[in-house]
Amino acid sequence: MAENRDIEEIFSKSVRAGRRTYFFDVRSTRAEDYYMTVTESKRDFNEDGTPFYKKHKIYLYKEDFAKFKEALNEVSDYIIKEKGEEVITKSDVKKNDITENTVEIKKEKIEVKKEKKAEVKPEIKEETSSDFTEVNFDDLGKD
């Protein structure tokens, strides 16, 4: 079995990406033809804190390489065209959401304050009245 294992694993390339590692392995069929496996290995933790790895594997055979590469290139190009090459993380999204919400809330508070000031501000109207009686203070206290 060990001898068969050596023949099966022909070439391997790994790509580390944060908590994930991608393995591209060339393997041999029983007929001694080659195929590729792509394995995503993601580090996770048990409830007791010990690490373990979740693995997902894709098998790609030579007859599908051209279609796979074409689809991968098309999807990659679409993403770059629509979103650019800059990586956006969850923390970036949270920061932007908080900033935008804070600004919106501040704007609303300012508007509310302005409205309250306008409502509280008393209106002063100057009115003239013909009912006013003129009083002469010089006459007061003289009998």
Secondary structure by P-SEA (a helix, b strand, c coil): caaaaaaaccbbbbbbcccbbbbbbbbbccccbbbbbbbbbbbbcccccbbbbbbbbbbbcccaaaaaaaaaaaaaaaaaaacccccccaaaaaaaaaaaaaaaaaaaaaaaaaaaaaaabbbbbbbbbccbbbbbccccccc
